[in-house]
């Protein structure tokens, strides 16, 4: 160790290092020698301690690298002294940069690679961390270190302050998983209970931190941007120049219906993969079939994507490129790679093997190029009616893949387009359009489901035939849910025949239905992430999906006292005018959710199922002469007697408050709500909707109507809630509006609001805020959300007005999921 009074320590202290840092810098002979040279050569004295520390870090980095010339050393040193390099990480990156580059140094490139000018606020770090965690399921506090490391490796936070990143992640973990101490206690208990290892036994290998779904398996093995082969290197170079070498993806829905749970995986994969790699994702409407497209679907698709937590980089349409696609069709004909066919649909099918056997050439396949050009012009100008002429690609009939058997590229349609109106009478097919628009938009990863695996060959064939940039198509397994239908045709039948109440009926698994039911978008993201992404189809039972939702709500939903079937209780030894205000937490493990204050009075209501006329040894709730605890109430109660109506139904219990010194702790606690008009208690619920499976079987038959469960909707009236509901509802709504406004403002800035066409759906905060944002657990009952049919006037009043029931209010609750899986159901 260097002598504290030695000349090196004295020199380094003159640089600006403190005593301890100067001693540390003097320990390594090689880096100390370089630091001494820097101080003396450039007369470095009197620097502030942080800058002096960065100069010492530069010396340490130089000691680990090869020969770096004086010019490069001086360049990095100057960037430290002028304040452009602000962290040890940046200094290390700068040293590595100048070692691998020749002079002169490209200042713009240096700044980009070393984070010069990078700036981010702690609030922005929290948002970035929240977005990252929403797309990467974390199992709890044990994964804190892995999440912080992974997050710091993302492009957005590569140069962020490490402490601020750590604080942001810890804040979100606290909100999601509760206090860290609880996790530590569980860990200690499990360690204590675990059998001790035998002497001399080898230590088990520590479990590696869980990787993100985007870092392993199918997604982890995808090619790097630019790794997709091209016919010419110039195409690759132009693509990388346009994208900056970043990941660019797209989500390309056909706007002919509402998205369902299966689409959530496609949204998660495309938007999530791009975001994880600091790239960009388009929302592209595949609007090439005007006969089936409606404006409401365009709006709903954008709203659903945003509700799930993703923001499109740009919103585009296949129709944006109709002219370019037409021009390339002309080029394809000129290259003798396409021809106009006048065969009937039946003849085309027969020529293509009729579903079995090898294809035979169309009689028009070898018509002269000039003739096909003239016929295609005739198609464009209205010479032919639908099905009288088609443009077909001249592919490879000897190939074993039917997707190479002269697919149709253009067909005649007698229908106006919602955007181009009557301009076009011919429309490109999916097989022709998709790969070319991917090419136009410089998509680096064209991610789709496995039913398109055979299409990859025709996808690549067309790009190569036209000598354009060729994206790489990669296919992953679909997400299917048992016990429901996902066919748009079948869902439309359910809606049009009145079997369900619209596309958003909460018994269905369209995403707007799940949203209305109250399922949080974060629960869907976590569910898809936990399933992982591979080439295998994921067919999941409904109970497994509901369990994922239940687990998500367990740590995030506030808890309110609620009785679904109220039974009146009169506590005879409490005065009629007595009221005790009780403050209770909204979640026992998540104090950040706050608390509510409720009255406790002579008259309360309990769940009817919590009383029995006949006691039993294994029964611990109320019965005559039996004592039970009340959640958060000051004392337990004992049933003294009960009253019945003329039909023999128990309608009131007479109980006694047990507030003496020798009261034993009851064996069971039940929920309750009090009657107290001055505070508005209880809150009476007009409708509580409980949803069961729409179909009886896991795999509804083709005649699915015969499989409908007649008892799939159970509407209860008269449920009661604690008065804390009003404050919770208002706070939930205000918070959702604030977050919605912030997200929307950011999205419009990044998309460039003024660049969108008038008929393009715009991001708006209203898309993100609905009654369903009011979610809670009814203690011992279920998880609930407010339905869109509800009217809650206080939600629209100024924040200064105390929330309470108003004239005309109508409360409708939807059960999101039960508290536990129904008995007899398999997970």
Secondary structure, 3 states (H helix, E strand, C coil): CCCCCCHHHHHHHHHCCCHHHHHHHHHCHHHHHHHHHHHHHCCCCCCCHHHHHHHHHHHHHHHHCCCCCHHHHHHHHHHHHCCCCCCHHHHHHHHHHHHHCCCCCCHHHHHHHHCCCCCCCHHHHHHHHHHHHHHCCCCCHHHHHHHHHHHHCCHHHCCCCHHHHHHHHHHHHHHHHCCHHHHHHHHHHHHHHCCCCCCCCCCCCCCCCCCCCCCCHHHHCCCCCCCCCCCCHHHHHHHHHHHCCCCEEEECCCCCCCCEHHHHHHHHHHHHHHHHCCCEEEEEECCCCCCCCCHHHHHHHHHHHHHCCCCCCEEEEHHHHHHHHHHHHHHHHHCCCEEEECCCHHHHHHHCCCCCCCCCCCCCCCCCHHHHHHHHHHHHCCCCCCCCCEEEECCCCCCCCHHHCCCEEEEECCCCECCCECCCCEEECHHHHHHHHHHHCCCCEEEEEHHHCCHHHHHHHHHHHHCCCCCEEEEECCEEECCCCCCHHHHHHHHHCCCCCCCCCCCCCEHHHHHHHCCCHHHHHHHHHHHCCCCCCEEECHHHHHHHHHHHHHCCCCEECEECCEEEEEECCCCCCCEEEEEEECCCCCHHHCEEEEEEECEEEEEHHHEECCCCCCCCCEECCCEEEECCCCCEEEEEEEEECCCCCEEEEEEEEECCCCCCCCCCEECEEECEHHHCECEECCEEEEECCCECCCCCCCCHHHHECCCCEEEECCCEECCHHHHHHHHHHHHHHHHHHHHHHHHHHHHCHHHCCCCCCCCCHHHHCCHHHCEEEECCCEEEEECCCCECHHHHCCCCCCCCCCCCCECEEEEEEECCCCCCCCC
